[in-house]
């Protein structure tokens, strides 16, 4: 009997055999990369629905693996042979160290690729051994004081009583690379994380407004990327920081313009599209949410997105989220900050248009050399990288 770290992967086993093989191999590679970055070693076994990581310091291994996209849960488990009698005996020994007279318990049993008994029979007989071992116990399958999980699998028995929830989703890298607009705020890093969760390799673009933005804006955006890099341990994240002061100089030179925010966002998407073309990204990710601000009404969202070529899709994971749902995720993933510092934008008008028309926006854009400014601003770009929670320029 040995200790192993059991990592469950979710929807991957629903794929075709060839796709599942590719996904699980990439998932194992991501786990190995993260462990190496944390100074940990572990041999990885790939089984149906499970990965077993065998190595020293299992608690630390479990903590690292619990932040790997594609993993739904991680447990430190005792591993036995696949002999039913041994599994039940060891389960009773394991539970006896956790149970006391008067407590209630439940056995959750699973059987995979073994014949001769059912999951229900395994659970019932393991439960009987536990019940006989300690006096004064009771069985409660609804709200027990203690739960023990017993799995009988072809590769061996697994016994555990707790689990760390993983992010789920798909292994990072299975869906190709995307470019995400990231700011100092709450929404864009959450949208980026959700895209990462669905298997996208995410790079970032930040529009640095210089004197038109609060002095902490770039720093806060970099902190967001650094926090996200803890979910891709051992792998670099990249951010293009585009100096947009020239654009804001031109934009603020137009008097009485209500479409300022829409012109600004369309400019950002034009610049992002240039990098998408140049670097071979598949899509752009944004943190928009219907009705959250004036530029995110349905009418204005359509006007903003219409600036993009039809072959560049826009992924907007937060489009229907309530703000409290987004904040909840931000807290969970480590990107929420009670106070990010001075991150205000001085360009936002007092009364922005909530339902603009495309003709008026195009007329406003004619006042500015948009193509020339896109080229100038992209030329003045600094690239940053983040790895394991730290920023490198």
C-alpha positions in Angstrom: 0.0 0.0 0.0 1.4 3.4 -1.0 0.3 7.0 -1.1 -0.5 8.7 -4.4 -2.0 11.9 -5.6 -5.1 11.2 -7.6 -6.2 13.9 -10.1 -9.6 13.6 -11.7 -10.1 15.0 -15.2 -13.6 15.8 -16.3 -15.1 16.0 -19.8 -11.9 14.7 -21.5 -13.0 11.1 -21.3 -16.1 11.9 -23.3 -14.0 12.7 -26.4 -13.1 10.2 -29.1 -10.2 7.9 -28.3 -7.7 9.9 -30.5 -8.8 13.3 -29.1 -8.8 12.0 -25.5 -5.3 10.6 -26.0 -4.0 13.9 -27.3 -5.7 15.9 -24.5 -4.6 13.7 -21.7 -1.0 13.7 -23.0 -1.0 17.5 -23.0 -2.6 17.6 -19.6 0.1 15.3 -18.2 2.7 17.6 -19.8 1.2 20.6 -18.2 1.2 18.9 -14.8 4.9 17.9 -15.3 5.8 21.5 -16.2 4.0 22.9 -13.2 5.6 20.4 -10.8 9.1 21.1 -12.2 8.5 24.9 -11.7 7.6 24.2 -8.1 10.7 22.1 -7.5 8.6 18.9 -7.3 9.0 15.5 -9.0 6.3 13.0 -9.7 5.8 10.1 -12.1 2.4 10.4 -13.8 0.2 7.5 -14.8 -2.7 8.1 -17.1 -5.8 6.1 -16.6 -9.4 6.5 -17.7 -10.8 9.5 -15.8 -7.8 9.6 -13.4 -4.2 10.5 -13.3 -2.0 9.2 -10.5 1.0 11.2 -9.6 3.5 9.3 -7.5 6.2 11.3 -5.7 7.5 12.6 -2.5 5.7 15.6 -0.8 2.2 14.6 -1.9 0.6 17.5 -0.2 2.6 20.0 -2.2 2.0 18.0 -5.4 -1.7 18.0 -4.7 -1.7 21.8 -4.2 0.1 22.4 -7.5 -2.1 20.0 -9.5 -5.3 21.5 -8.2 -4.5 24.7 -10.3 -4.1 22.8 -13.6 -6.8 23.5 -16.2 -8.6 20.2 -17.1 -8.4 18.8 -13.5 -11.7 18.8 -11.6 -10.5 17.4 -8.3 -7.4 16.3 -6.5 -7.1 13.9 -3.6 -4.2 12.3 -1.6 -5.2 8.6 -1.7 -4.0 5.3 -0.4 -3.3 2.9 -3.2 -3.7 -0.9 -2.8 -3.9 -3.8 -5.2 -7.2 -4.3 -7.1 -8.1 -7.2 -4.9 -11.5 -6.5 -3.4 -10.8 -8.0 0.0 -7.7 -5.9 0.4 -9.4 -2.7 -0.7 -12.2 -3.3 1.9 -9.8 -4.2 4.7 -7.6 -1.2 4.1 -10.6 1.1 3.8 -11.7 -0.1 7.3 -8.3 0.5 8.7 -8.1 4.0 7.1 -11.6 5.0 8.4 -10.9 3.7 11.9 -8.3 6.4 12.4 -10.9 9.1 11.6 -14.1 7.8 13.2 -15.2 7.8 16.9 -18.2 6.2 18.6 -21.4 8.2 18.0 -20.4 9.5 14.6 -22.2 8.8 11.4 -20.4 7.8 8.2 -21.0 6.9 4.5 -19.0 5.0 2.0 -18.9 6.3 -1.6 -17.8 3.4 -3.8 -16.9 3.1 -7.5 -15.8 0.2 -9.6 -14.0 0.6 -13.0 -12.9 -2.2 -15.4 -13.3 -4.9 -12.8 -15.8 -7.8 -12.8 -17.4 -9.9 -10.2 -19.1 -7.2 -8.0 -20.9 -3.9 -8.3 -20.1 -0.5 -6.9 -23.0 -0.9 -4.5 -21.8 -4.2 -3.3 -18.3 -2.8 -2.7 -19.7 0.1 -0.7 -22.0 -2.1 1.4 -19.3 -4.6 2.3 -16.7 -1.9 3.0 -19.2 -0.1 5.2 -20.0 -3.3 7.1 -16.3 -3.8 7.9 -16.1 -0.2 9.1 -19.3 -0.5 11.2 -18.0 -3.7 12.8 -14.6 -2.2 13.7 -15.9 0.7 15.8 -18.9 0.5 18.2 -21.6 3.2 18.3 -21.4 4.2 14.6 -24.4 4.9 12.4 -24.8 5.1 8.7 -26.1 8.3 7.1 -25.9 8.5 3.3 -27.3 12.1 3.2 -25.4 14.2 5.7 -22.7 12.0 7.4 -20.1 13.3 9.8 -17.5 11.5 7.8 -17.3 10.3 4.2 -14.8 7.8 2.8 -14.3 7.2 -0.9 -13.3 3.8 -2.2 -12.5 3.0 -5.8 -11.8 -0.4 -7.2 -10.0 0.0 -10.5 -8.0 -2.2 -12.8 -4.8 -0.2 -11.9 -5.5 -0.7 -8.1 -7.7 0.3 -5.2 -7.9 4.0 -4.2 -9.0 5.1 -0.7 -9.4 8.8 0.3 -11.6 11.1 2.3 -11.1 14.6 1.1 -10.6 16.4 -2.2 -9.3 19.8 -3.5 -11.5 21.2 -6.2 -9.8 21.9 -9.5 -10.7 24.5 -12.1 -12.0 21.9 -14.6 -12.3 22.8 -18.3 -9.8 21.7 -20.9 -6.0 21.4 -20.8 -4.4 24.7 -21.7 -3.0 24.5 -25.3 -5.7 22.3 -26.8 -7.6 25.2 -28.4 -4.9 27.4 -29.8 -3.7 30.9 -28.8 -5.8 34.0 -28.3 -5.1 37.6 -27.6 -6.9 39.1 -24.5 -7.5 42.8 -23.8 -6.4 43.2 -20.2 -6.8 46.3 -18.0 -6.4 47.3 -14.3 -10.0 46.3 -13.6 -11.8 43.2 -12.4 -13.5 41.9 -15.6 -10.8 41.4 -18.1 -8.6 39.1 -16.0 -11.6 37.0 -15.2 -12.6 36.8 -18.9 -9.0 35.8 -19.6 -9.0 33.1 -16.9 -12.3 31.6 -18.3 -10.7 31.5 -21.8 -7.7 29.7 -20.3 -10.0 27.3 -18.6 -11.4 26.3 -22.0 -8.0 25.3 -23.3 -6.9 28.6 -24.8 -3.3 29.8 -24.6 -3.7 33.4 -23.7 -1.5 36.4 -24.4 -2.5 39.9 -23.4 -2.6 43.4 -24.9 -2.8 46.4 -22.6 -3.3 50.0 -23.9 -1.2 52.3 -21.8 -2.7 55.7 -21.9 0.2 57.4 -20.2 -0.8 60.7 -18.6 -4.4 60.1 -19.5 -4.6 57.2 -17.1 -4.0 56.9 -13.4 -0.4 56.4 -12.4 -1.1 52.8 -11.1 -2.9 51.6 -14.2 0.0 49.7 -15.9 1.2 48.3 -12.6 -2.3 46.9 -11.8 -2.6 45.4 -15.3 0.8 43.7 -14.8 -0.3 42.4 -11.4 -3.4 40.9 -13.0 -1.2 39.0 -15.5 1.2 37.9 -12.7 -1.7 36.5 -10.7 -3.0 34.6 -13.8 0.5 33.2 -14.4 0.1 31.2 -11.1 -2.5 29.1 -13.1 0.0 28.3 -15.8 3.0 27.5 -13.5 6.2 26.9 -15.4 4.8 28.6 -18.6 5.3 32.2 -19.6 2.4 34.6 -20.2 3.1 37.6 -22.5 1.6 41.1 -22.6 2.0 43.7 -25.3 1.8 47.2 -23.6 0.9 49.6 -26.3 1.6 53.3 -25.7 -1.7 55.1 -26.8 -0.9 58.7 -25.6 -0.7 59.9 -29.3 -4.2 58.5 -29.9 -5.6 60.2 -26.8 -4.0 63.4 -27.8 -5.9 63.3 -31.1 -9.1 62.0 -29.5 -9.3 64.7 -26.9 -8.7 67.3 -29.6 -12.2 66.7 -31.0 -14.7 68.9 -29.2 -18.2 67.8 -28.1 -17.8 64.2 -29.0 -20.2 61.8 -27.3 -18.8 58.7 -29.1 -15.4 59.1 -27.5 -15.5 55.7 -25.7 -16.7 53.9 -28.8 -14.0 55.4 -31.0 -11.5 54.4 -28.3 -12.6 50.8 -28.1 -12.8 50.5 -31.9 -9.2 51.8 -32.0 -8.1 49.2 -29.5 -9.7 46.4 -31.5 -8.1 47.7 -34.7 -4.7 47.6 -33.0 -5.4 44.2 -31.4 -6.4 42.9 -34.9 -3.0 43.9 -36.3 -1.2 41.8 -33.7 -3.6 39.0 -34.2 -2.7 39.0 -37.9 1.0 39.4 -37.3 1.4 36.8 -34.6 -1.2 34.2 -35.7 -3.7 34.4 -32.9 -7.1 32.8 -33.5 -9.4 35.2 -31.6 -9.7 38.2 -29.4 -10.9 38.0 -25.8 -12.8 40.8 -24.1 -14.4 41.3 -20.7 -17.6 42.9 -21.9 -20.8 42.5 -20.0 -24.3 43.5 -21.4 -25.4 46.8 -20.0 -22.6 47.3 -17.5 -21.4 50.6 -18.8 -22.6 52.9 -21.7 -20.2 51.3 -24.2 -21.6 47.8 -23.4 -25.2 48.3 -24.4 -26.2 45.8 -27.2 -26.3 48.6 -29.7 -22.8 49.9 -28.8 -21.3 46.4 -28.5 -22.3 45.8 -32.1 -20.8 49.1 -33.3 -17.5 48.4 -31.5 -17.2 44.8 -32.8 -18.1 45.8 -36.4 -14.6 47.3 -36.7 -13.1 43.8 -36.8 -12.7 41.6 -39.9 -15.3 38.8 -39.9 -12.6 36.1 -39.6 -11.4 37.3 -36.2 -13.9 36.0 -33.6 -14.4 37.9 -30.3 -14.8 35.7 -27.2 -16.7 37.4 -24.4 -17.0 34.9 -21.5 -18.6 37.4 -19.1 -21.3 38.8 -21.5 -24.2 37.6 -19.3 -22.6 37.6 -15.9 -23.8 39.7 -13.0 -21.0 41.7 -11.4 -21.1 39.7 -8.1 -20.5 36.5 -10.1 -17.5 38.1 -11.7 -16.2 39.3 -8.4 -16.6 35.9 -6.9 -14.4 34.3 -9.6 -11.9 37.1 -9.3 -11.5 36.4 -5.6 -11.1 32.7 -6.2 -8.4 33.1 -8.9 -6.5 35.8 -7.0 -7.1 38.8 -9.3 -9.5 40.7 -7.1 -8.1 43.7 -5.2 -10.1 45.9 -2.9 -8.1 48.9 -4.1 -5.9 48.8 -7.2 -4.6 52.3 -6.8 -5.0 55.3 -9.1 -6.4 53.6 -12.2 -8.9 56.2 -13.5 -9.3 57.3 -17.1 -9.5 61.0 -17.7 -10.8 60.6 -21.3 -14.3 59.2 -20.4 -17.0 61.9 -21.1 -19.5 62.9 -18.5 -22.4 61.8 -20.7 -21.3 59.0 -23.0 -23.7 57.8 -25.7 -25.6 54.7 -24.7 -27.2 54.1 -28.1 -25.0 55.5 -30.8 -25.4 55.1 -34.5 -22.6 53.8 -36.7 -22.7 56.8 -39.0 -22.0 59.3 -36.2 -19.1 57.1 -35.0 -17.6 56.9 -38.5 -17.9 60.7 -38.8 -16.0 61.1 -35.5 -13.3 58.7 -36.7 -12.8 60.7 -39.8 -11.5 63.5 -37.6 -8.5 61.4 -36.7 -5.9 59.5 -38.7 -6.9 56.1 -37.2 -4.7 53.9 -39.5 -1.7 56.1 -38.9 -2.2 56.2 -35.1 -2.6 52.4 -35.0 0.8 52.1 -36.7 2.5 54.7 -34.5 1.1 53.3 -31.3 2.0 49.7 -32.1 5.5 50.8 -33.0 5.8 52.1 -29.4 5.0 48.8 -27.7 6.8 47.1 -24.8 6.5 43.4 -24.2 6.3 42.0 -20.7 6.3 38.4 -19.5 5.0 36.8 -16.4 5.9 33.4 -14.9 5.1 31.8 -11.5 3.6 35.0 -10.3 6.5 37.3 -11.2 6.9 39.9 -14.0 9.8 40.0 -16.4 10.2 42.8 -19.0 
